[in-house]
Amino acid sequence: MKRLLLLRHGKSDWNNPDQPDNERPLNARGQRAAALMGAYLRQRDLIPELILSSPAVRTRETAHRVVSALQAEVALDFRAELYLAEPKTIIEVVRAAPDTAGTLLVIGHNPGMQLAALKLSAGDSAGRRDEIEDKFPTAALAVIEFDVDSWAEAKAGDLVAFDSPKALV
């Protein structure tokens, strides 16, 4: 079995409208949300062996706050192709992930994360697919399980959880 965690970055800071998009940091709410989602993963024993993240400042900060809250050694890889990625690219990155990672966390941006979650989750054990179709808020997390041995085979998984910081507080 392979478990995929799709996490949208935390809320970004828009105080400087002239700042390039990829340089926008998290705002205070986004910082708290990223730490909360890392704690959520730790409490539910959803510790990834590998995190693949967009290199934008807000996704980097989200990744580092999640790792800190996990209190675990986790490999972290920033991938340029995940910056504002289309769902097709996200899925290609997932399917190319090393099979040594039983649990993989991908941190990125919308609308790609939302659409990738919908494309990869054929089943809906969580009963939350409609919520994903409606909205994939900042720092929201979709957990999709695949009954496969290799990430290359990850096509039609089962959505087993979908949560956001707002739902956890």
N, C-alpha and C positions, 0 to 999 in steps of 0.2 A: 504494500500500500504506500502511496505517496500523498502527502498533505501539503496543499498550497495555501499560503496566507497572502491575501492581496490587501495591502494597506495604502490608503490615500494619505498623502502628507498632511500634517497639521495646518491649521489656519495661518496664512501668511500675513506679513505686515505690509500695509499699503501706504504707510506714512510718507514715503518718498515716491511720488508718482513718476519721477524721472529715472528711477532705478530700473535697470534692465530686469526683465522677468526672472531670469535664472539666478539673479543675485538677491532676490527678495528673501529675507529671513522669516522665521516663525514669529508671530506676535506672542504675547504672554499666554493667551488662551491656547494657541497652538503648541507651545512648550509644555503646558500642563497636560494637554490631551495626548501628546506623544508619550509622555511618561506614564500616563494612566493606561494607555493601550499596551505599553510594555509590561506593566504590572498585571494587566488582564491576561496577557500571554503566559506569564510566569505562573500565575495562580491556576490556570487551566492546563498547565503542563504542555503548552504549545510552543516549545522552545525550538526555533529553527537551527539547523546546522549551518545554513547559509542564508545571507541576506543580499539580495540584488537590488540596487537602488539607483534612481536617477541621480545625476551629479549636481542638480540644482541646490542652492543653499538651503532652501526649506526642506527638501527631502533628505539632505545630509544631516541637518539638525534633527529631523524626525528620527532617522536611523540611529543616530548617536544617543538620543534620549531613550529610545526603545531598548537598545543594547544595555544601557546603564540600568534600566529598570528590570531587565531580564536577570541580571546578576549571574550571567553565564558567559562563557567564551563562545563567541559566534563569529564566523568568518563573514566579512563585509566587503562587498565588491560594488563599486560605483560604475555604472554602465551608461555611456553617452547615449546609446540608442533608446534608453528608457525616458529621456527627457521629453515630456509632452508626447509620449509614444501613442500610436494608434493601437487598438486592441490586437491586431494581427502581429505587430512587433512584440508586444508583451507576451503573447502566446508563443511566438518563436523563441524568445529568451527563456521562457519556462521549459519548453521542450528540449532546449539545448543545455539545460542545467545538468550538473554532474549527478549521476545516480547515487553517489555516496550521501547525498542530502535526502533524507527521508521526509523532512519538513523543510520547505522552502518559503521564505518571506520575500515578497516583491513590494517595494515601496515606489509609488509613482503618482501620477497626476490624472485628473479627470479631463475629458470623458473616457479616456482609455481604460482606466481601472474598472469603472462601472461596466463598460461594454465587454471587457475581457472576462469579468466575473459572470456576466450573463451568458457569454458564448461557451465558457468552460463548465458551467453547472447545468447539466441536463436534469439531474435529480434535485429534490428540494426537501430533504429531511427536516431542515430547520423551519420550513414554512415561511421563509422570509424573502423569497425571490421577488415578490411583488414590491417589497420595500426597495430592493436594489433597482428595479425598473423605474421606480418613482424618484429615488435620490440616493446618491452615494456621498454622504457628507464628508467634510474634512476629517481626517483621522479615523474614518470608518474602516472596518475590517471584515472581509469575507473569508471564510474558511471552507475550502473545497477539498474533498477527499477523492482520490482516484484508486480504483482497484487494479493497479498496474505495478510492474517492477521497475519500469524505466520512465523517466520524464518524457522521453520521445513518444511514448504511447498515451500521454495525458490528453484526452480529447473530450470525454463526456463524464465529468465528475459529479459528485453529490454535494450540494451546498449544505453543510452541517451547522454553520453558524454565520450570523451577520450581526455585528454590533457596532455602535458608535459611542464616543465618550458621553454624549448627551444621554444615551440610554442607560449608561452604567452609573451615572451620578444620581 
